[in-house]
Amino acid sequence: MNKTTKIVVFLVAGALLLAAPLWAAQFGQGWVRIMALALLYVMLALGLNIVVGYAGLLDLGYVAFYAVGAYMYALLASPQLTDNFEWIKALYPNGLHTPIWLVIPLAALLAAGAGMLLGAPTLKLRGDYLAIVTLGFGEIIRVFMNNLEYPVNITNGPRGIGQIEPMTLGPVDFSEPLHVLGHTLPSVTLYYYLFLALVIATVVICQRLADSRIGRAWMAIREDEIAAKAMGLNTRNLKLLAFGMGATFGGISGSMFAAFQSFVSPESFSLMESEMIVAMVVLGGMGHIPGVILGAVLLAAMPEVLRYVAGPLQTLTDGRLDAAILRQLLIALAMIAIMLLRPRGLWPAPEHGKAAPAPAPVK
Protein backbone atom coordinates (compact mmCIF):
# COMPACT_ATOMS: atom_id res chain seq x y z
CA MET A 1 0.00 0.00 0.00
CA ASN A 2 1.17 3.52 -0.73
CA LYS A 3 1.20 6.25 1.90
CA THR A 4 -2.20 7.70 0.97
CA THR A 5 -3.89 4.30 1.12
CA LYS A 6 -2.36 3.61 4.54
CA ILE A 7 -3.65 6.91 5.90
CA VAL A 8 -7.15 6.16 4.60
CA VAL A 9 -7.08 2.65 6.11
CA PHE A 10 -5.93 4.02 9.48
CA LEU A 11 -8.63 6.70 9.50
CA VAL A 12 -11.37 4.20 8.62
CA ALA A 13 -10.11 1.73 11.25
CA GLY A 14 -9.98 4.50 13.86
CA ALA A 15 -13.54 5.59 13.10
CA LEU A 16 -14.77 1.99 13.36
CA LEU A 17 -13.00 1.44 16.68
CA LEU A 18 -14.46 4.65 18.10
CA ALA A 19 -17.96 3.78 16.94
CA ALA A 20 -17.82 0.08 17.89
CA PRO A 21 -18.94 0.43 21.56
CA LEU A 22 -21.76 2.80 20.60
CA TRP A 23 -23.07 0.24 18.11
CA ALA A 24 -22.55 -2.75 20.42
CA ALA A 25 -24.40 -0.98 23.26
CA GLN A 26 -27.65 -1.51 21.33
CA PHE A 27 -27.37 -5.23 22.13
CA GLY A 28 -26.47 -4.69 25.79
CA GLN A 29 -23.56 -3.36 27.83
CA GLY A 30 -22.26 -6.92 28.19
CA TRP A 31 -20.94 -6.81 24.62
CA VAL A 32 -19.09 -3.56 25.33
CA ARG A 33 -17.57 -5.22 28.39
CA ILE A 34 -16.36 -8.13 26.23
CA MET A 35 -14.76 -5.65 23.82
CA ALA A 36 -13.03 -3.83 26.68
CA LEU A 37 -11.63 -7.08 28.10
CA ALA A 38 -10.49 -8.06 24.58
CA LEU A 39 -8.45 -4.84 24.43
CA LEU A 40 -6.78 -5.77 27.72
CA TYR A 41 -5.83 -9.15 26.25
CA VAL A 42 -4.49 -7.40 23.14
CA MET A 43 -2.15 -5.39 25.38
CA LEU A 44 -1.08 -8.55 27.21
CA ALA A 45 -0.45 -10.42 23.95
CA LEU A 46 1.59 -7.55 22.51
CA GLY A 47 3.73 -7.50 25.65
CA LEU A 48 4.33 -11.24 25.51
CA ASN A 49 5.08 -10.94 21.80
CA ILE A 50 8.22 -8.97 22.70
CA VAL A 51 9.53 -11.92 24.70
CA VAL A 52 8.24 -14.80 22.56
CA GLY A 53 7.90 -13.28 19.10
CA TYR A 54 10.88 -10.91 18.99
CA ALA A 55 13.44 -12.52 21.31
CA GLY A 56 12.28 -16.15 20.90
CA LEU A 57 12.11 -16.81 24.68
CA LEU A 58 9.20 -19.10 25.59
CA ASP A 59 7.61 -17.53 28.68
CA LEU A 60 4.77 -19.52 30.30
CA GLY A 61 4.64 -17.37 33.43
CA TYR A 62 3.63 -14.08 31.85
CA VAL A 63 0.45 -13.91 33.92
CA ALA A 64 2.66 -13.19 36.97
CA PHE A 65 3.30 -9.65 35.71
CA TYR A 66 -0.43 -9.25 35.11
CA ALA A 67 -0.97 -10.18 38.77
CA VAL A 68 1.76 -7.82 39.99
CA GLY A 69 0.13 -4.84 38.27
CA ALA A 70 -3.36 -5.81 39.43
CA TYR A 71 -2.40 -6.24 43.09
CA MET A 72 -0.33 -3.07 43.05
CA TYR A 73 -3.35 -1.01 41.99
CA ALA A 74 -5.66 -2.94 44.31
CA LEU A 75 -3.47 -2.13 47.33
CA LEU A 76 -3.11 1.54 46.40
CA ALA A 77 -6.78 2.12 45.58
CA SER A 78 -8.64 0.16 48.26
CA PRO A 79 -9.01 0.20 52.07
CA GLN A 80 -6.86 -2.96 52.36
CA LEU A 81 -3.66 -1.25 53.56
CA THR A 82 -5.31 1.41 55.73
CA ASP A 83 -7.48 -1.24 57.45
CA ASN A 84 -4.51 -3.44 58.33
CA PHE A 85 -1.71 -0.94 58.98
CA GLU A 86 -2.28 1.82 61.49
CA TRP A 87 0.74 3.85 60.41
CA ILE A 88 -0.56 4.00 56.82
CA LYS A 89 -3.97 5.05 58.12
CA ALA A 90 -2.32 7.78 60.16
CA LEU A 91 -0.48 9.08 57.10
CA TYR A 92 -3.54 8.84 54.82
CA PRO A 93 -6.65 9.22 56.99
CA ASN A 94 -8.84 9.73 53.92
CA GLY A 95 -7.47 6.64 52.17
CA LEU A 96 -5.05 6.09 49.30
CA HIS A 97 -6.43 7.68 46.14
CA THR A 98 -3.84 6.98 43.45
CA PRO A 99 -4.25 9.02 40.24
CA ILE A 100 -3.90 7.36 36.85
CA TRP A 101 -0.78 9.34 35.95
CA LEU A 102 0.95 7.66 38.91
CA VAL A 103 -0.64 4.22 38.53
CA ILE A 104 0.64 3.52 35.03
CA PRO A 105 4.35 4.37 35.67
CA LEU A 106 4.30 2.49 38.99
CA ALA A 107 2.74 -0.60 37.41
CA ALA A 108 5.23 -0.46 34.54
CA LEU A 109 8.27 -0.09 36.83
CA LEU A 110 7.17 -2.75 39.30
CA ALA A 111 6.35 -5.27 36.56
CA ALA A 112 9.59 -4.48 34.70
CA GLY A 113 11.53 -5.17 37.90
CA ALA A 114 9.70 -8.48 38.30
CA GLY A 115 10.46 -9.30 34.66
CA MET A 116 14.17 -8.75 35.13
CA LEU A 117 14.05 -10.72 38.37
CA LEU A 118 12.62 -13.62 36.38
CA GLY A 119 15.02 -13.16 33.51
CA ALA A 120 18.20 -13.06 35.60
CA PRO A 121 18.31 -16.77 36.61
CA THR A 122 17.08 -17.99 33.21
CA LEU A 123 19.69 -16.38 30.97
CA LYS A 124 21.44 -19.67 30.18
CA LEU A 125 18.24 -21.68 29.70
CA ARG A 126 16.55 -22.36 26.39
CA GLY A 127 13.53 -24.15 25.01
CA ASP A 128 11.69 -26.52 27.32
CA TYR A 129 13.86 -25.70 30.35
CA LEU A 130 13.10 -21.99 30.03
CA ALA A 131 9.39 -22.74 29.68
CA ILE A 132 9.38 -24.86 32.85
CA VAL A 133 11.22 -22.23 34.92
CA THR A 134 8.95 -19.37 33.78
CA LEU A 135 5.90 -21.56 34.42
CA GLY A 136 7.13 -22.12 37.95
CA PHE A 137 7.66 -18.40 38.45
CA GLY A 138 4.07 -17.69 37.44
CA GLU A 139 2.76 -20.26 39.89
CA ILE A 140 5.02 -18.92 42.67
CA ILE A 141 3.49 -15.45 42.30
CA ARG A 142 -0.06 -16.87 42.39
CA VAL A 143 0.64 -18.99 45.47
CA PHE A 144 2.43 -16.05 47.08
CA MET A 145 -0.63 -13.81 46.60
CA ASN A 146 -2.85 -16.61 47.87
CA ASN A 147 -0.93 -17.04 51.13
CA LEU A 148 0.22 -13.51 51.94
CA GLU A 149 -2.46 -13.16 54.61
CA TYR A 150 -0.58 -14.45 57.66
CA PRO A 151 1.15 -13.33 59.83
CA VAL A 152 0.47 -9.91 58.25
CA ASN A 153 -2.58 -9.49 56.04
CA ILE A 154 -1.40 -7.81 52.85
CA THR A 155 -3.26 -9.49 49.97
CA ASN A 156 -6.26 -10.83 51.95
CA GLY A 157 -5.39 -14.34 50.76
CA PRO A 158 -7.86 -16.35 48.68
CA ARG A 159 -10.69 -13.94 49.55
CA GLY A 160 -9.12 -11.32 47.32
CA ILE A 161 -9.25 -7.53 47.54
CA GLY A 162 -12.51 -5.70 46.94
CA GLN A 163 -13.80 -2.12 47.14
CA ILE A 164 -11.19 -1.04 44.59
CA GLU A 165 -11.71 2.53 43.45
CA PRO A 166 -12.31 3.21 39.76
CA MET A 167 -9.89 5.12 37.58
CA THR A 168 -10.06 8.90 37.51
CA LEU A 169 -8.59 11.10 34.80
CA GLY A 170 -8.88 14.72 35.82
CA PRO A 171 -12.58 15.51 36.26
CA VAL A 172 -13.62 12.23 34.60
CA ASP A 173 -14.68 9.48 37.01
CA PHE A 174 -14.77 6.16 35.17
CA SER A 175 -17.42 4.78 37.52
CA GLU A 176 -19.94 7.43 36.46
CA PRO A 177 -21.56 8.01 33.05
CA LEU A 178 -20.12 10.91 31.07
CA HIS A 179 -22.43 13.33 29.26
CA VAL A 180 -20.89 14.64 26.02
CA LEU A 181 -22.79 16.73 23.44
CA GLY A 182 -26.15 15.36 24.50
CA HIS A 183 -24.91 11.74 24.54
CA THR A 184 -24.38 9.63 27.63
CA LEU A 185 -21.33 7.37 27.70
CA PRO A 186 -21.68 4.59 30.31
CA SER A 187 -18.82 3.61 32.60
CA VAL A 188 -17.91 0.50 30.58
CA THR A 189 -17.66 2.61 27.40
CA LEU A 190 -15.27 5.02 29.12
CA TYR A 191 -13.06 2.10 30.12
CA TYR A 192 -13.18 0.86 26.52
CA TYR A 193 -11.82 4.16 25.25
CA LEU A 194 -9.13 4.22 27.96
CA PHE A 195 -8.01 0.70 27.04
CA LEU A 196 -8.11 1.59 23.34
CA ALA A 197 -5.77 4.55 23.94
CA LEU A 198 -3.36 2.30 25.86
CA VAL A 199 -3.47 -0.36 23.12
CA ILE A 200 -2.67 2.24 20.45
CA ALA A 201 0.29 3.46 22.51
CA THR A 202 1.42 -0.16 22.97
CA VAL A 203 1.22 -0.82 19.22
CA VAL A 204 3.27 2.28 18.44
CA ILE A 205 5.95 1.34 21.00
CA CYS A 206 6.11 -2.29 19.80
CA GLN A 207 6.39 -1.20 16.17
CA ARG A 208 9.17 1.22 16.98
CA LEU A 209 10.96 -1.47 18.98
CA ALA A 210 10.69 -3.95 16.10
CA ASP A 211 12.29 -1.45 13.70
CA SER A 212 15.00 -0.37 16.12
CA ARG A 213 18.50 -1.77 16.63
CA ILE A 214 17.30 -3.45 19.83
CA GLY A 215 14.47 -5.16 17.98
CA ARG A 216 16.82 -6.41 15.27
CA ALA A 217 19.17 -7.69 17.97
CA TRP A 218 16.29 -9.58 19.62
CA MET A 219 15.40 -11.18 16.31
CA ALA A 220 19.04 -12.16 15.76
CA ILE A 221 19.00 -13.92 19.15
CA ARG A 222 15.75 -15.63 18.20
CA GLU A 223 17.20 -16.98 14.96
CA ASP A 224 20.61 -18.08 16.31
CA GLU A 225 21.87 -17.01 19.71
CA ILE A 226 25.40 -18.32 19.15
CA ALA A 227 25.74 -16.40 15.89
CA ALA A 228 24.35 -13.26 17.55
CA LYS A 229 26.89 -13.55 20.36
CA ALA A 230 29.67 -14.09 17.82
CA MET A 231 28.66 -10.86 16.10
CA GLY A 232 29.26 -8.95 19.33
CA LEU A 233 25.74 -8.69 20.73
CA ASN A 234 25.42 -8.69 24.51
CA THR A 235 22.80 -11.41 24.66
CA ARG A 236 22.59 -11.30 28.46
CA ASN A 237 21.50 -7.65 28.63
CA LEU A 238 19.25 -7.99 25.59
CA LYS A 239 17.38 -10.92 27.14
CA LEU A 240 16.92 -9.02 30.39
CA LEU A 241 15.64 -6.04 28.42
CA ALA A 242 13.17 -8.26 26.56
CA PHE A 243 11.80 -9.69 29.81
CA GLY A 244 11.58 -6.21 31.34
CA MET A 245 9.90 -4.58 28.34
CA GLY A 246 7.42 -7.41 27.92
CA ALA A 247 6.54 -7.39 31.62
CA THR A 248 5.92 -3.63 31.50
CA PHE A 249 2.78 -4.01 29.39
CA GLY A 250 1.62 -6.92 31.54
CA GLY A 251 1.82 -4.74 34.66
CA ILE A 252 -0.11 -1.87 33.04
CA SER A 253 -2.78 -4.31 31.84
CA GLY A 254 -3.08 -5.74 35.34
CA SER A 255 -3.63 -2.32 36.90
CA MET A 256 -6.35 -1.57 34.33
CA PHE A 257 -7.96 -4.96 35.03
CA ALA A 258 -8.13 -4.24 38.77
CA ALA A 259 -9.76 -0.86 38.17
CA PHE A 260 -12.20 -2.33 35.66
CA GLN A 261 -13.25 -5.29 37.81
CA SER A 262 -13.07 -3.52 41.21
CA PHE A 263 -11.94 -6.88 42.62
CA VAL A 264 -8.86 -9.10 42.33
CA SER A 265 -8.14 -12.58 43.64
CA PRO A 266 -5.49 -15.24 42.92
CA GLU A 267 -7.97 -17.27 40.83
CA SER A 268 -7.83 -14.58 38.13
CA PHE A 269 -4.14 -15.30 37.49
CA SER A 270 -4.04 -19.05 37.04
CA LEU A 271 -1.80 -21.04 34.72
CA MET A 272 -4.68 -21.29 32.25
CA GLU A 273 -4.60 -17.51 31.77
CA SER A 274 -0.90 -17.60 30.96
CA GLU A 275 -1.39 -20.44 28.48
CA MET A 276 -4.22 -18.51 26.83
CA ILE A 277 -2.00 -15.46 26.33
CA VAL A 278 0.73 -17.63 24.76
CA ALA A 279 -1.93 -19.21 22.52
CA MET A 280 -3.00 -15.73 21.36
CA VAL A 281 0.54 -14.93 20.21
CA VAL A 282 1.09 -18.30 18.51
CA LEU A 283 -2.36 -18.45 16.95
CA GLY A 284 -2.17 -14.96 15.49
CA GLY A 285 1.42 -15.13 14.26
CA MET A 286 4.52 -14.74 16.41
CA GLY A 287 6.46 -11.54 15.89
CA HIS A 288 3.76 -9.92 13.73
CA ILE A 289 1.79 -7.16 15.47
CA PRO A 290 -1.41 -7.36 13.32
CA GLY A 291 -1.44 -11.15 13.71
CA VAL A 292 -1.00 -10.95 17.49
CA ILE A 293 -3.87 -8.46 17.72
CA LEU A 294 -6.09 -10.74 15.62
CA GLY A 295 -5.24 -13.78 17.76
CA ALA A 296 -5.90 -11.87 20.99
CA VAL A 297 -9.28 -10.56 19.83
CA LEU A 298 -10.40 -13.97 18.59
CA LEU A 299 -9.40 -15.91 21.69
CA ALA A 300 -10.72 -13.22 24.05
CA ALA A 301 -14.11 -13.02 22.32
CA MET A 302 -14.52 -16.68 21.34
CA PRO A 303 -15.47 -18.01 24.81
CA GLU A 304 -18.25 -15.43 25.10
CA VAL A 305 -19.55 -15.95 21.58
CA LEU A 306 -19.56 -19.72 22.02
CA ARG A 307 -21.97 -19.35 24.93
CA TYR A 308 -24.68 -19.08 22.28
CA VAL A 309 -23.47 -22.33 20.67
CA ALA A 310 -22.87 -24.34 23.85
CA GLY A 311 -26.36 -23.61 25.19
CA PRO A 312 -28.27 -25.34 22.35
CA LEU A 313 -25.78 -28.23 22.37
CA GLN A 314 -26.38 -28.72 26.08
CA THR A 315 -30.13 -28.76 25.42
CA LEU A 316 -29.68 -31.46 22.76
CA THR A 317 -27.94 -33.70 25.31
CA ASP A 318 -30.69 -33.10 27.91
CA GLY A 319 -28.22 -31.25 30.11
CA ARG A 320 -25.83 -34.17 30.50
CA LEU A 321 -22.90 -32.07 29.27
CA ASP A 322 -21.89 -28.92 31.09
CA ALA A 323 -21.99 -25.77 28.94
CA ALA A 324 -18.60 -24.56 30.26
CA ILE A 325 -16.94 -27.86 29.31
CA LEU A 326 -18.55 -27.71 25.87
CA ARG A 327 -17.20 -24.21 25.33
CA GLN A 328 -13.67 -25.30 26.23
CA LEU A 329 -14.01 -28.26 23.88
CA LEU A 330 -15.17 -26.06 21.01
CA ILE A 331 -12.34 -23.56 21.61
CA ALA A 332 -9.77 -26.39 21.64
CA LEU A 333 -11.17 -27.88 18.42
CA ALA A 334 -11.13 -24.48 16.72
CA MET A 335 -7.50 -23.89 17.76
CA ILE A 336 -6.44 -27.35 16.55
CA ALA A 337 -8.13 -26.79 13.20
CA ILE A 338 -6.52 -23.37 12.75
CA MET A 339 -3.03 -24.61 13.61
CA LEU A 340 -3.38 -27.55 11.22
CA LEU A 341 -4.50 -25.29 8.38
CA ARG A 342 -2.27 -22.31 9.26
CA PRO A 343 0.80 -23.63 11.13
CA ARG A 344 2.52 -20.22 11.12
CA GLY A 345 -0.56 -18.46 12.51
CA LEU A 346 -3.58 -16.73 11.09
CA TRP A 347 -1.58 -13.66 10.02
CA PRO A 348 2.12 -14.55 10.06
CA ALA A 349 4.96 -12.12 9.55
CA PRO A 350 6.10 -11.81 5.92
CA GLU A 351 9.19 -13.85 5.12
CA HIS A 352 12.14 -11.75 4.04
CA GLY A 353 15.33 -12.87 2.41
CA LYS A 354 13.89 -15.77 0.43
CA ALA A 355 14.51 -15.92 -3.26
CA ALA A 356 11.58 -15.15 -5.51
CA PRO A 357 10.14 -18.15 -7.40
CA ALA A 358 11.70 -18.71 -10.78
CA PRO A 359 9.53 -17.52 -13.66
CA ALA A 360 7.90 -20.17 -15.78
CA PRO A 361 9.68 -20.84 -19.07
CA VAL A 362 8.17 -19.11 -22.08
CA LYS A 363 6.98 -21.54 -24.71
N, C-alpha and C positions, 0 to 999 in steps of 0.2 A: 504494500500500500504506500502511496505517496503521502506527503505531509498533510495535504489538504484533506485527503480521505481519512487519515488518522484523527485529525481534529474533529471531523464530522462524527466519526464513530464514538469518540470520547464524549462529545456533547450529547449525543443521543443516549448513550449508556448512562451518563450522569442524570439526564432527565428521567429516564426509566427508574433508576435507583431512588431518586427523590420522590417519585410518584407512587412507587410500589406499595409502601405502607398505607397510603391514602386509599388505594384501590383494594388492598387486602382487608382493610378495616370493614368493608361492606359485608364480608363473610364472618366477621367476628374478630375480636382483639387477639384471640388465640393464635391466629395465623400471623399477625404482626409479631407476636412473641416468638414464634418459631423462626421468623426471619431475623429477629434480633439475635437469638441464640446462634443461628447459622453464621452470622457475622463474627461472633466471638470465636467460633470454631475455625473460621477462615483465618483470623489473626493467629490462633494457636498453630494451625497447619503451616502458615507462612514462617512462623518462628522455628518450627521443627525442620522445615525445608532447608534452613541455613545449615543445620547440623547434618541432616541425612542427605539432602539433595545436593548441596554445594560441597561440603567437606567429606561426605561419604562415611560418616560415623553413625552407626546404627544405635539410636538412643530409644530405649523402651521405658525410660523413667521420666519422660518429659512432663507428665502430669504433676510431678513434684513441684515444679516451678509455678504451675497453675495454682497449686495449693498454697505455696508460699505467698503469692500475691493476694489470694483470697483471704487468708487468715491475717495478713498484715492489715488490710483494709478493715476487716471485721473487728480487730482489736482496737484500731484507731477511731472507729466510727460507731461504737456500741458501748453500753454500760459495763462491759465485761471487766475491763481493767479498773475502773473507778469503784466497782462493787467489791473487788477482791483485794485492792491495794489502797490502804488509807492515805499513804503519802501521795499517790497519784490523784486521789480525790481532793486532797488538800491543795494541790497545785492547780487542778482544774475542777473547781466546784460545780461548774455548769456543764461538765462533760467534755470529752474530746470531740471537736467538730473539725475534721480534717478537710480542707478545701481540695478541689480536684487538681489544682496546679501543684499541690504538694504530694498528692496521692500517686500520681503517675510517675514522677521521678523516683519517689521512694520505692514503689513496687519494682521499677526497672532496676534500680541499684541493688536492692535486696535479692531479686531473682538472679541478676547477673553474678553476684557474689556466690550464690548457691550453685550456679552453673559452673563457675570456675572451681568451686570446691569439689564438685563431681568430676570435672575434667582432669584435675590434677593427678589423682591416683590411677587414671585410666589411659594415660598418654601412650603407654607401650602395648596396650591391648587392641586387638582388631577383631572384626567379625563376630562370631558367636560369643566369645569371651567378653567383648565390650558390651554386647546386648545383655548378657546375664548380669554384669556388674551394674549397669544403668537400671535394669529392672529391679535389682535389689535396692538401689538407692531410692527409687520411687516408692517402694513398699516401706522402706525405713521411715520416710517422711510421713506417710499415711499412719503408720503405727505410732509414730512419735506424737502426731496430733491427736490420736485416739487416746493416748495414755497420759498426756501432759495435763492431768487434773490433780494428781497427788504427787508430792505433799503440798504443792502450791497450785491452785487452780488458775491456769493460764488459758487453755483452749476449751475448757468445759467438757473435755473428753468426748465420748460418743454422742452426747446430747447436743453437741454443736453450739454455735453462737447465733443468737437471734437478736431482734430489735436493732438491726444494722440500719444506720441512717442512709437515706438516698443521696445520690450525687447532687451537688449544687454547683452551678457555674454562674457566678455573679448573682443577678437577681432571679435566675431561673432555678426553680426547685423541680428536680426530675420526678418527684412523687406527686406533683400537682399538674393538672392540665394547663396548657399554655394557650392563650387566646391571641391569635395573630390574624389581622386583617379580616375579622369576622369569622375566622375558622378556629375550631378548638382542636388542639393536638393533645391526645391522651398521653399519660405518662409513658406507656410502652413505646409509643411513636417517638417520643423525645429520646429515649434510650436507643432506639434504632438509629436515629440520626447521629447520636454521639458515637456509637459503635462504627457506623459507616465512615465518619471522619477519621477515627483511629485506624480503620482498615486501609483507607486511602493513604494515610501517612505511612503505614507499614509497607504497603506495596511500593511506594516511592523509595523508601529506604532500602528495601530488598533489591529493587531493580538497580539502584545506584551501587549497592554492594556487589551485585553480580558483575557489573561492568567495571569495577575498580580493580586495582592491583591485588587487593586482599582477596576479592572474589575469585580472580584467576588463580591465585595461589591455593585457595581452598580446592578448586577444581583439579589443580595439578596433584594435590595430595589424594583426592578421590580416585584419580585415574591410576597413579603409581606413586606411593609414598616414598619409596627408595629413590626413584628418579628425581622426585621433587627435592629430597634432601641432598642429592648429589648436585643439583643445580644451585644449591646455596640457600634454599628456603629454610627458615627456622620453623620446622614442623611443630615443635612443642608449643611455641607461643601462638601459632596460627590455630592449633586445635583448641587451646584454651580460649582464644578469642571467639571461635565458632560456638563453643559451649556457652560462653557468656552472652554473646549477641542473640543466640537462639532463645536462651532463658529469659532475656529481657522482655520479649513479646509475650512469653508465657506468664510472667509476673503481672504485666499490665492487664492481660486478659483476665487473670484471676481476680484482680481488684475490681474490674468492671462486673464480673460475675457476682461477686459478693454484694455490690451495690444493687444490682439488678434483682437478685433473689431475696435480699434482706435476711438471708440465713445461709450459714455454711456448716457442714459437718464432714467428717472423714469419709463417709460413704460416697460423697460427690467426687472423690479423687481416687477411685479404685484403679486397679490394673487394667480393667476393661476400657476405661476412658483413655489411658495411654495407648493401648493397642488401636483404639478407634482413630486417634490422631495420626498414628503411623500409617494406618490403612488409608486415610485421606490423602496423605502425601504420595503413597505408592500407587493408589488407584487413579489419582489425577495425572501423575507424571512427575517423577522426582526431578528437582532442579528447574522446573518450568513453572513460573508464577501463575500464568492463566490456568494451567492444568491443575495445580494445587488448589486454586480457588474453586475450580469446578468440582474436584473431588470432595472438598470440604463442604460445599453447599449440598451436594447430592447425599453424602452420608449423614449430614446433620438433619436434612429434611426428610430423608427416606423413612426413618422409624415412625415419624408422625403421619406421613402420607399413607404408610402401610397399615395404619390403624383401620382405615376404611376398607382394606382388603382382608385383614385378619378377622374382622368381625363377622362378615358373611361366611368365611371358611369355618369359623368356630360354630356358627349356627348349623352348617351342613353336617358337622360331626356330633350334633346334639350336645355341644358343650364339653365333649370329652377331651378336647385339646385346648390348652390355655392360649388366649390371644397373644400374650406377651411372648410365649415360646414360638408361636407361629410367626410373629413378626421377626424374631431373631433368625428363624429358619429361612424366611424369605430374603432377608438382608444378606445372609451368608450365601444363598444360592445366586443372588444377583451379583455379588462380588466375585464368586467363582466363575460365573459366565463371562463377566467383563474381563477378568484376568486371562481367561483362556482365549478370548477373541482379541484382546488388546494387551499383550504381555508387557508392553512398555508404558501402559497407562492410557487413559482416555484421551489426553492431550499432551503427548510427550514433547520434550524439547527437540527442536530440529537438529539433525545430525550434521555437523560441520566437518570438513576435512576429507570427506569421502569423494572418490572420483565419480564424475557424472557417468551415467550409463552410455556405452558406446552407441553411436547412431546406427540404425539399421542400414545394411548395404543397399545402394540404389541399383535397381534392376533395369 
